[in-house]
Amino acid sequence: MLTLIAGLILFLGVHSVRIYADDWRTRQQQKWGADAWRGIYAVLSLAGLVLVIYGFGLVRNEPVWIWIPPMGMRHAASLLNLFGFILLAAAYVPGNAIKARVYHPMVAGVKLWAVAHLMANGNLGHLVLFGSFLAWAVADFISARQRDRRNPPTSAPVTKLSATLITVVVGVVAWLVFAFWLHGLLIGIKPFG
């Protein structure tokens, strides 16, 4: 459990600098340069992610059950993850109405992903992992919206129906690939198998 917690502290800590120390972050970027800052950020994030993956693997070997989720929660979680993948796609497809409406769709997608996994899994390792990501995503979303209010856009974003449709299609296809193939391959659990 300590490896998982250390990884979460490192990974989410790096991703929380903008939430809790945005002025410090700006000074460091100016001091080191944007590329060096991104490099440090990437290396620390990757190290944290490796610790999270390794630590979660260790925790999964000896689960401590807190509760047993009802069978229907797997289906509800799968549906929430579908919307999470669409939100993730919305972060990258320019000009889509979802991003214009949600503002920070990737963080909203992380929230859905975390809630979905908390609904479908009741052991301590899952609660620590997904609960941590949920807490971070809530804090990050609030922080991002506060920044938006301090610096509002001068005009409404231009959206296109085609971009929104592409966003939905990309999200659904990514979800299908992940749910029916990659989740089993990478995580060892098949949501639909």
C-alpha positions in Angstrom: 0.0 0.0 0.0 2.9 2.4 0.7 4.2 2.1 -2.8 0.7 3.0 -4.2 0.4 5.9 -1.8 3.9 7.2 -2.6 3.1 7.0 -6.3 -0.2 8.9 -5.8 1.5 11.6 -3.8 4.1 12.1 -6.5 1.8 11.8 -9.5 -1.1 13.8 -8.1 1.2 16.2 -6.2 2.9 17.2 -9.5 -0.5 17.6 -11.1 -1.6 19.7 -8.1 1.1 22.4 -8.3 -1.2 24.6 -10.5 -4.0 24.1 -8.0 -2.2 25.1 -4.9 1.0 27.0 -6.0 0.2 28.6 -9.4 2.4 31.6 -8.7 5.3 29.4 -7.7 4.8 27.3 -10.8 4.9 30.4 -13.0 8.2 31.5 -11.3 9.7 28.1 -11.8 8.7 28.1 -15.5 10.4 31.5 -15.9 13.5 30.5 -14.0 14.0 27.1 -15.7 12.3 27.8 -19.1 9.1 26.2 -20.3 10.8 23.2 -21.9 12.9 22.3 -18.9 9.8 22.7 -16.7 7.8 20.4 -18.9 10.7 17.9 -18.8 10.9 17.9 -15.0 7.1 17.7 -14.9 7.1 14.7 -17.3 9.8 12.8 -15.5 8.2 13.3 -12.1 4.8 12.4 -13.5 6.1 9.3 -15.1 7.9 8.2 -11.9 4.7 8.7 -10.0 2.7 6.8 -12.6 5.2 3.8 -12.5 4.9 3.7 -8.7 1.1 3.9 -8.9 0.9 1.0 -11.4 3.4 -1.1 -9.5 1.9 -0.3 -6.1 -1.6 -1.0 -7.3 -0.4 -4.4 -8.6 0.9 -5.2 -5.2 -2.3 -4.1 -3.5 -4.5 -6.1 -5.9 -2.6 -9.3 -4.9 -3.9 -9.1 -1.4 -7.2 -7.2 -1.4 -8.8 -5.9 1.7 -12.5 -5.8 1.1 -14.5 -2.9 2.5 -17.8 -3.8 0.7 -19.0 -6.0 -2.2 -20.5 -3.9 -4.9 -23.8 -5.2 -6.4 -23.5 -6.8 -9.8 -25.3 -3.9 -11.6 -22.6 -1.5 -10.6 -20.3 -2.9 -13.3 -22.8 -2.0 -15.9 -23.4 1.5 -14.5 -19.6 2.0 -14.3 -19.2 1.0 -17.9 -21.8 3.5 -19.0 -20.2 6.3 -16.9 -16.8 5.4 -18.5 -18.3 5.8 -21.9 -19.2 9.4 -21.1 -15.7 9.8 -19.5 -14.1 8.7 -22.8 -16.3 11.2 -24.7 -15.2 14.0 -22.3 -11.6 12.9 -22.8 -12.0 13.1 -26.6 -13.6 16.5 -26.2 -10.4 17.8 -24.6 -8.5 17.2 -27.9 -11.0 17.8 -30.7 -10.9 21.5 -31.5 -14.2 23.4 -31.9 -16.5 20.9 -30.3 -19.6 22.0 -28.3 -18.8 19.7 -25.4 -15.5 21.5 -24.5 -17.3 24.8 -25.0 -19.9 23.8 -22.5 -17.8 21.9 -19.9 -14.6 24.0 -20.2 -12.4 21.3 -18.8 -13.6 18.0 -20.2 -10.5 16.0 -19.4 -10.8 16.7 -15.7 -14.6 16.1 -15.8 -13.8 12.8 -17.6 -11.3 11.8 -14.8 -14.1 12.5 -12.3 -16.5 10.2 -14.1 -13.8 7.5 -14.5 -13.0 7.7 -10.7 -16.6 7.6 -9.6 -17.3 4.7 -12.0 -14.5 2.6 -10.6 -15.4 3.5 -7.0 -19.0 2.2 -7.8 -17.8 -1.1 -9.2 -14.9 -1.9 -6.8 -15.1 -2.2 -3.0 -11.6 -3.1 -1.9 -9.2 -0.8 -0.1 -6.7 -0.5 -2.9 -9.4 0.6 -5.3 -10.8 3.1 -2.8 -7.4 4.6 -2.2 -6.5 4.8 -6.0 -9.8 6.0 -7.4 -10.8 8.1 -4.3 -7.5 10.0 -4.6 -8.0 10.6 -8.3 -11.6 11.8 -7.6 -10.5 14.2 -4.8 -7.8 15.6 -7.1 -10.1 16.0 -10.1 -12.7 17.8 -8.0 -10.0 20.2 -6.6 -8.5 20.7 -10.1 -11.9 21.4 -11.7 -12.8 24.0 -9.0 -9.4 25.6 -9.4 -9.7 25.7 -13.2 -13.1 27.2 -13.1 -11.9 29.9 -10.6 -9.1 30.7 -13.1 -11.7 30.9 -15.9 -13.7 33.4 -13.9 -10.7 35.6 -13.2 -9.8 35.6 -16.9 -13.0 35.1 -18.8 -12.8 34.7 -22.6 -13.6 37.8 -24.6 -16.0 35.9 -26.9 -17.9 32.7 -26.9 -16.0 29.7 -28.4 -16.9 28.9 -32.0 -18.2 25.4 -32.2 -19.1 23.1 -35.1 -21.6 20.3 -35.2 -19.1 18.2 -37.2 -16.4 18.7 -34.5 -18.9 17.6 -31.8 -19.9 14.5 -33.8 -16.3 13.6 -34.3 -15.7 14.0 -30.6 -18.6 11.6 -29.8 -17.4 9.1 -32.4 -13.8 9.2 -31.2 -14.9 8.8 -27.6 -17.2 5.9 -28.3 -14.6 4.1 -30.5 -11.9 4.6 -27.8 -14.3 3.3 -25.1 -15.1 0.2 -27.2 -11.5 -0.5 -27.8 -10.6 0.0 -24.2 -13.6 -1.8 -22.7 -13.6 -4.8 -24.9 -9.8 -5.3 -25.5 -7.3 -3.0 -23.8 -8.7 -3.0 -20.3 -8.3 -6.8 -20.2 -4.8 -6.6 -21.8 -3.4 -3.9 -19.6 -5.3 -4.2 -16.4 -6.1 -7.9 -16.4 -9.9 -7.4 -15.9 -12.4 -7.6 -18.7 -15.4 -5.3 -18.0 -17.5 -7.4 -20.4 -15.9 -10.8 -20.1 
